[in-house]
């Protein structure tokens, strides 16, 4: 069973994970990730002129039949499990837990609805089981490019820091120098990785246990925001 987090199949991120596990910056102490995307039009569709919605559909480049059912369940918190975060933001959450190599044990979060029935903005802080401190920011706003979104990542270790830039390149800050990291992992997709794990015995890029840890974190995040307190998690795996 492989959870379809396509982010884990990205060439640069798979290479980065391997380097972190090998100790390129020593013991990881802190990870921060910020992401912006634009999905509020799901909730604002009734107020958006049809010609504007046609442009949105054309930019997304998916069949009209897909959009006909999209707005219904995307605007139902009971089916979505929240706002945009379970749809898009959860990829960033999985990414940082994967890179850090541990589930969360303490989570605190703040949310802002910005006039909608569900959250548009989330700020969450956490302590992971291996002591790593995590900071996660997610915004349902208008990034550039407006549809696909933007992500900023920073990983701080005892022996250096790794950051990415607006072009998706990774930079190592170590010993007073800044060096661009060039991945040498082969290209793949999450579907190809799934088939390879079955036919060739390759490692499972996204095991179910780690997917469950992501869900635990997200549920704790919503509970923290609703109850205005730190939520503690007993890791299941």
C-alpha positions in Angstrom: 0.0 0.0 0.0 1.5 3.3 -1.1 -0.1 6.7 -0.3 -0.1 8.8 -3.5 1.9 11.8 -2.3 3.4 12.7 -5.6 5.8 15.1 -3.9 7.9 12.2 -2.6 8.6 11.1 -6.2 10.1 14.5 -7.2 13.7 14.0 -8.3 15.2 16.8 -6.2 13.2 15.9 -3.0 14.1 12.2 -3.2 17.8 13.2 -3.6 17.4 15.7 -0.7 15.9 13.0 1.6 18.8 10.7 0.8 21.4 13.4 1.6 19.7 14.4 4.9 19.6 10.7 6.0 23.3 10.5 5.1 24.0 13.5 7.4 24.8 16.3 5.0 24.0 18.9 7.6 24.3 16.7 10.7 21.5 16.3 13.1 18.3 18.1 11.9 17.1 20.6 14.4 14.4 22.6 12.7 12.3 22.5 9.5 10.1 25.3 8.1 7.8 25.1 5.1 5.5 27.8 3.7 3.1 27.3 0.8 0.6 29.4 -1.1 -1.9 28.2 -3.6 -5.3 29.3 -4.9 -8.4 27.2 -4.3 -10.8 29.7 -2.8 -12.7 29.8 -6.1 -14.3 26.5 -5.0 -16.1 28.4 -2.3 -16.6 31.7 -4.2 -17.8 30.1 -7.4 -21.3 31.3 -7.0 -20.1 34.9 -6.9 -17.7 34.5 -9.8 -19.0 35.4 -13.3 -19.3 32.4 -15.6 -16.8 33.8 -18.1 -14.2 34.0 -15.3 -14.9 30.5 -14.2 -14.4 29.4 -17.8 -10.9 30.9 -17.7 -10.1 29.1 -14.4 -11.2 25.8 -15.9 -9.1 26.3 -19.0 -6.0 27.2 -16.9 -6.5 24.0 -14.9 -6.7 22.0 -18.1 -9.0 19.3 -16.9 -12.3 18.0 -18.5 -15.5 20.0 -17.9 -17.1 16.8 -16.5 -14.6 16.8 -13.7 -15.5 20.4 -12.7 -19.2 19.7 -12.6 -18.8 17.6 -9.5 -15.8 19.3 -8.0 -17.5 22.3 -6.5 -20.1 20.3 -4.7 -17.8 18.2 -2.5 -15.0 20.8 -2.3 -17.6 23.1 -0.6 -18.8 20.5 1.9 -16.5 20.5 5.0 -17.9 17.1 6.0 -16.6 15.6 2.8 -13.4 17.7 2.5 -12.4 17.4 6.1 -11.8 21.1 6.2 -10.8 23.8 3.7 -8.0 23.8 1.2 -5.5 22.2 3.5 -6.7 18.6 3.3 -6.8 19.1 -0.5 -3.4 20.7 -1.2 -1.7 21.8 2.0 -1.4 18.2 3.3 1.3 17.6 0.7 3.5 20.1 2.4 2.8 18.5 5.8 3.7 15.0 4.5 6.9 16.5 2.9 8.3 18.0 6.1 7.4 14.9 8.2 9.1 12.7 5.6 12.3 14.9 5.4 12.5 15.1 9.2 12.0 11.3 9.6 9.5 11.3 12.5 5.9 11.8 13.4 4.7 14.7 15.6 4.1 14.5 19.3 3.0 18.0 20.1 1.0 20.3 17.8 -0.4 23.9 18.1 -2.2 25.7 15.3 -4.0 28.9 14.4 -6.4 29.3 11.5 -8.2 32.2 9.7 -11.3 31.8 7.6 -11.2 35.2 5.9 -15.0 35.2 5.6 -15.4 31.7 4.2 -17.0 28.7 6.0 -13.6 27.0 6.2 -10.0 28.0 6.9 -7.9 29.9 4.2 -4.8 30.3 6.3 -3.0 28.0 8.7 0.0 28.5 10.9 1.2 25.4 12.8 4.1 24.6 15.1 5.1 21.2 16.2 7.7 19.1 18.1 8.5 15.7 16.4 9.3 12.5 18.1 13.0 12.9 17.3 13.1 16.4 18.7 12.9 18.3 15.4 10.9 21.6 15.6 8.6 22.1 12.7 6.9 25.3 11.4 4.3 25.0 8.7 2.5 27.9 7.0 -0.2 27.4 4.4 -2.2 30.1 2.6 -5.1 29.9 0.2 -4.1 33.1 -1.5 -3.0 34.3 -4.9 0.6 33.1 -5.5 2.6 33.3 -8.7 1.9 31.2 -10.7 -1.7 31.6 -9.5 -2.8 28.0 -9.9 0.1 25.7 -9.1 1.3 27.5 -6.0 4.7 28.2 -4.4 6.7 26.5 -1.7 9.5 27.7 0.4 11.6 25.2 2.5 14.3 25.6 5.0 16.1 22.8 6.9 18.4 23.6 9.7 21.0 21.1 11.0 23.9 21.1 13.4 26.3 21.4 10.5 24.5 23.6 8.0 21.3 24.8 6.5 19.5 23.8 3.2 17.1 26.2 1.5 15.3 26.2 -1.8 14.6 29.1 -4.0 11.7 30.3 -6.2 13.1 28.1 -9.1 13.0 24.9 -7.0 16.8 24.7 -6.6 18.4 23.7 -3.3 21.3 25.6 -1.7 23.6 24.4 1.0 24.8 27.0 3.5 27.8 25.5 5.3 31.2 26.7 6.6 30.5 30.3 5.4 29.8 29.2 1.8 26.7 28.9 -0.3 26.7 25.9 -2.7 24.0 24.8 -5.1 23.0 21.2 -4.7 22.5 19.2 -8.0 20.4 16.1 -7.6 21.5 13.0 -9.4 18.4 10.8 -8.8 16.6 9.3 -11.8 13.3 10.8 -12.9 10.2 8.9 -11.8 6.5 9.4 -10.8 4.6 8.1 -7.8 2.8 5.6 -10.1 6.1 4.3 -11.5 7.5 4.0 -8.0 4.5 2.0 -6.9 4.9 -0.4 -9.8 8.6 -0.7 -9.1 8.0 -1.5 -5.5 5.8 -4.4 -6.5 7.7 -5.8 -9.5 11.3 -4.9 -8.6 11.2 -4.9 -4.8 12.1 -1.1 -4.7 11.4 0.7 -1.4 7.9 2.0 -0.8 8.2 5.8 -1.2 5.1 6.5 0.9 4.1 3.7 3.3 0.6 3.7 4.9 2.0 4.1 8.4 3.5 7.4 7.4 0.2 8.5 5.8 -1.5 7.7 9.1 1.0 10.0 10.9 0.1 12.8 8.5 -3.6 12.4 9.3 -2.9 12.3 13.1 -1.0 15.6 12.7 -3.8 17.3 10.6 -6.5 16.2 13.1 -4.4 17.5 16.0 -3.9 20.8 14.1 -7.7 21.4 13.7 -8.3 20.4 17.3 -5.6 22.8 18.5 -7.1 25.7 16.5 -10.6 24.9 17.7 -9.7 24.4 21.4 -6.9 27.0 21.5 -4.4 24.6 23.1 -1.4 22.4 22.5 -2.5 18.9 21.4 -0.3 16.0 22.2 -0.2 12.9 20.0 0.8 9.3 20.9 2.5 8.1 17.7 1.0 4.9 16.4 4.0 3.9 14.2 
